[in-house]
Amino acid sequence: MLDHLIFNVKKWFEISNDMSAITANNKNYYACPSRFTVMAETPIKNPNTGNGWRVLNDAEVTCVGAGQDVYFFDGQLEIYADSDENKHPNNAVYSHYYYTGVVEKTNVRNVIWGGG
């Protein structure tokens, strides 16, 4: 009986499996997949140096958060400098590994929902 009383005083929000976002108590919440692939040539903003980087190869990463149009990730990406004179990775003068970041949802594929 006590559990029935406790659950009746809490607010409940129905969330279907096909929803990408909900609004509850005037706050927006976005669905976060477990993993996804960041596509090659995706522009990446490096928090240390700013814009001007691109992903060298497709890379699967772990999703750690989501926004309206972006996913936040943790995983290893090989990126290269994308200056005016170096527009292709074969001409890149500098590359290194990048481990956390933000990517637009339009630049991901193979989105995996749930565990495993």
Buried (B, 14 or more C-beta within 10 A) or exposed (E): EEEEEEEEEEEEEEEEEEEEEBEEEEEEBBBEBEBBBBBBEBBBEBEEEEEBBBBBEBBBBBBEEBBEEBBBBEBEBBBBBBEEEBEEBEEBEEBEEBEBBBBEBEBBEEBBEEEE
